[in-house]
Amino acid sequence: MQIILNGKPKEVAAGLTISELLKQLRLDIKQVVVERNASIVAKQGYERECLNDGDNLEIVHFVGGG
């Protein structure tokens, strides 16, 4: 199935959870915020929220600096 990830089309497996997607992208769950279809997803929902065909995701990764 296809989703939109940070404005770009991406093919993913059907039934993939947000948590599994973040693992595939090698992103630390503690350092990201996920917006799905214009709504912020609570971190507790990452394990149980399955992606749907056509979902629009924005993933923001926190970067420290000084």
FIPA-212931 format. One record per residue (C-alpha): residue number from 0; residue in three letters; x negated, y, z negated. Coordinates in Angstrom, 3 decimals, m for minus. Example, Ala and Ser with C-alpha at 12.3 -4.5 7.8 and 13.67 -1.06 7.14 Angstrom:
% FIPA-212931
{marvex:0 | balum:ALA | X:m12.300 | Y:m4.500 | Z:m7.800}
{marvex:1 | balum:SER | X:m13.670 | Y:m1.060 | Z:m7.140}
% end
This chain:
% FIPA-212931
{marvex:0 | balum:MET | X:0.000 | Y:0.000 | Z:0.000}
{marvex:1 | balum:GLN | X:m1.079 | Y:3.585 | Z:0.392}
{marvex:2 | balum:ILE | X:m1.309 | Y:6.358 | Z:m2.185}
{marvex:3 | balum:ILE | X:m2.618 | Y:9.896 | Z:m2.005}
{marvex:4 | balum:LEU | X:m5.619 | Y:10.334 | Z:m4.299}
{marvex:5 | balum:ASN | X:m6.845 | Y:13.882 | Z:m4.838}
{marvex:6 | balum:GLY | X:m5.328 | Y:14.895 | Z:m1.502}
{marvex:7 | balum:LYS | X:m6.694 | Y:11.969 | Z:0.548}
{marvex:8 | balum:PRO | X:m4.947 | Y:8.748 | Z:1.627}
{marvex:9 | balum:LYS | X:m6.244 | Y:5.595 | Z:m0.094}
{marvex:10 | balum:GLU | X:m5.286 | Y:1.954 | Z:0.353}
{marvex:11 | balum:VAL | X:m4.787 | Y:0.058 | Z:m2.906}
{marvex:12 | balum:ALA | X:m3.421 | Y:m3.345 | Z:m3.881}
{marvex:13 | balum:ALA | X:0.283 | Y:m3.604 | Z:m4.678}
{marvex:14 | balum:GLY | X:0.962 | Y:m3.740 | Z:m8.414}
{marvex:15 | balum:LEU | X:m2.262 | Y:m1.932 | Z:m9.344}
{marvex:16 | balum:THR | X:m2.075 | Y:m0.062 | Z:m12.650}
{marvex:17 | balum:ILE | X:m3.571 | Y:3.357 | Z:m13.254}
{marvex:18 | balum:SER | X:m6.071 | Y:1.740 | Z:m15.624}
{marvex:19 | balum:GLU | X:m7.174 | Y:m0.734 | Z:m12.940}
{marvex:20 | balum:LEU | X:m7.541 | Y:2.065 | Z:m10.391}
{marvex:21 | balum:LEU | X:m9.725 | Y:4.055 | Z:m12.787}
{marvex:22 | balum:LYS | X:m11.911 | Y:0.982 | Z:m13.348}
{marvex:23 | balum:GLN | X:m12.278 | Y:0.509 | Z:m9.573}
{marvex:24 | balum:LEU | X:m13.306 | Y:4.164 | Z:m9.277}
{marvex:25 | balum:ARG | X:m15.762 | Y:3.687 | Z:m12.178}
{marvex:26 | balum:LEU | X:m14.171 | Y:6.478 | Z:m14.192}
{marvex:27 | balum:ASP | X:m14.131 | Y:6.510 | Z:m17.986}
{marvex:28 | balum:ILE | X:m10.518 | Y:6.589 | Z:m19.139}
{marvex:29 | balum:LYS | X:m11.534 | Y:8.846 | Z:m22.038}
{marvex:30 | balum:GLN | X:m12.884 | Y:11.514 | Z:m19.682}
{marvex:31 | balum:VAL | X:m10.058 | Y:11.891 | Z:m17.169}
{marvex:32 | balum:VAL | X:m6.547 | Y:13.237 | Z:m16.908}
{marvex:33 | balum:VAL | X:m4.185 | Y:11.674 | Z:m14.376}
{marvex:34 | balum:GLU | X:m1.290 | Y:13.486 | Z:m12.760}
{marvex:35 | balum:ARG | X:1.174 | Y:11.266 | Z:m10.913}
{marvex:36 | balum:ASN | X:3.782 | Y:12.862 | Z:m8.672}
{marvex:37 | balum:ALA | X:3.360 | Y:16.243 | Z:m10.422}
{marvex:38 | balum:SER | X:3.631 | Y:14.820 | Z:m13.990}
{marvex:39 | balum:ILE | X:0.778 | Y:14.184 | Z:m16.420}
{marvex:40 | balum:VAL | X:0.541 | Y:10.508 | Z:m17.400}
{marvex:41 | balum:ALA | X:m0.090 | Y:9.827 | Z:m21.107}
{marvex:42 | balum:LYS | X:m3.276 | Y:7.820 | Z:m21.643}
{marvex:43 | balum:GLN | X:m1.218 | Y:5.125 | Z:m23.420}
{marvex:44 | balum:GLY | X:0.640 | Y:4.587 | Z:m20.133}
{marvex:45 | balum:TYR | X:m2.447 | Y:3.867 | Z:m18.007}
{marvex:46 | balum:GLU | X:m2.314 | Y:0.119 | Z:m18.786}
{marvex:47 | balum:ARG | X:1.365 | Y:m0.355 | Z:m17.969}
{marvex:48 | balum:GLU | X:2.069 | Y:2.215 | Z:m15.232}
{marvex:49 | balum:CYS | X:1.984 | Y:0.418 | Z:m11.869}
{marvex:50 | balum:LEU | X:1.368 | Y:2.508 | Z:m8.785}
{marvex:51 | balum:ASN | X:3.985 | Y:2.681 | Z:m6.043}
{marvex:52 | balum:ASP | X:3.560 | Y:3.130 | Z:m2.323}
{marvex:53 | balum:GLY | X:3.365 | Y:6.857 | Z:m1.564}
{marvex:54 | balum:ASP | X:2.422 | Y:7.955 | Z:m5.100}
{marvex:55 | balum:ASN | X:0.488 | Y:11.216 | Z:m5.204}
{marvex:56 | balum:LEU | X:m2.282 | Y:11.127 | Z:m7.823}
{marvex:57 | balum:GLU | X:m4.617 | Y:13.865 | Z:m8.954}
{marvex:58 | balum:ILE | X:m7.460 | Y:12.718 | Z:m11.199}
{marvex:59 | balum:VAL | X:m9.419 | Y:15.369 | Z:m13.047}
{marvex:60 | balum:HIS | X:m12.768 | Y:14.275 | Z:m14.504}
{marvex:61 | balum:PHE | X:m14.222 | Y:16.272 | Z:m17.384}
{marvex:62 | balum:VAL | X:m17.854 | Y:17.269 | Z:m16.910}
{marvex:63 | balum:GLY | X:m19.932 | Y:18.696 | Z:m19.732}
{marvex:64 | balum:GLY | X:m22.464 | Y:21.393 | Z:m19.208}
{marvex:65 | balum:GLY | X:m24.389 | Y:24.004 | Z:m20.990}
% end
